[in-house]
């Protein structure tokens, strides 16, 4: 399942989450909100949040203040969610 990370240049929280995901060997596609403005506007309206960094995995969104309070917590939640998806696929497959 593709992990999409919405981020912004110069955002230290975005950089921290990228580093944490890389440490956990979680592959992701980065989408800079300035370069992908229309996509991000659509996303932020759906989740009712403009906070960054934000992550989308399939139809599941992880956004600051709603899904996580710290970058460490965000990385752990994303890792757990991906493990759960993997277990489901293995069980169903």
C-alpha positions in Angstrom: 0.0 0.0 0.0 1.4 3.4 -1.0 2.3 5.8 1.8 1.9 9.5 0.8 3.5 12.1 2.9 2.3 15.7 2.5 5.1 18.0 3.5 6.4 21.5 3.0 10.0 22.8 2.4 11.4 24.2 5.5 9.0 22.4 7.8 11.1 20.8 10.6 8.2 18.5 11.7 8.0 17.2 8.1 11.7 16.6 8.0 11.5 14.8 11.4 8.7 12.5 10.2 10.6 11.7 6.9 13.6 10.7 9.0 11.6 8.6 11.4 9.9 6.8 8.5 13.2 6.2 6.9 14.6 4.8 10.2 11.7 2.4 10.3 12.3 1.4 6.7 8.9 2.6 5.7 8.8 3.6 2.0 6.8 6.7 1.2 6.1 9.1 -1.7 6.6 12.7 -0.7 4.2 15.3 -2.0 5.2 18.9 -1.4 2.1 20.9 -0.8 3.3 23.9 -2.8 4.0 21.6 -5.8 0.8 19.6 -5.4 -1.5 22.4 -4.3 -4.7 21.1 -5.8 -4.2 17.6 -4.5 -3.4 18.9 -1.0 -6.4 21.3 -1.0 -8.7 18.4 -1.8 -7.1 16.3 0.9 -7.2 19.0 3.6 -10.9 19.6 2.9 -11.7 16.0 3.3 -9.8 15.6 6.6 -10.7 19.1 7.8 -7.1 19.9 8.7 -4.3 21.9 7.1 -1.6 20.8 9.6 1.6 19.2 8.3 3.0 16.7 8.0 0.1 14.6 7.0 0.1 11.0 5.7 -2.4 9.1 3.6 -2.4 5.3 3.2 -5.2 4.1 1.0 -8.3 5.8 2.4 -6.8 6.3 5.8 -5.4 9.7 6.8 -3.1 10.6 9.7 -2.9 14.3 10.5 -1.4 16.2 13.4 -3.6 16.9 16.4 -6.3 14.5 15.2 -4.3 11.3 14.7 -1.1 12.0 16.6 0.5 14.6 19.0 4.2 14.0 18.3 6.3 12.9 15.4 7.5 9.8 17.2 3.8 8.9 17.8 3.0 9.5 14.2 5.8 7.2 13.0 4.7 4.5 15.4 1.0 4.7 14.4 1.9 4.6 10.7 4.2 1.6 11.3 1.4 -0.2 13.3 -1.2 0.5 10.7 1.0 -0.9 7.9 1.7 -4.0 10.0 -2.0 -4.5 10.5 -2.6 -4.1 6.7 0.1 -6.7 6.1 -1.4 -9.1 8.6 -4.9 -8.7 6.9 -3.4 -9.3 3.5 -1.6 -12.4 4.7 -4.7 -13.7 6.5 -6.9 -13.1 3.5 -4.4 -14.2 0.8 
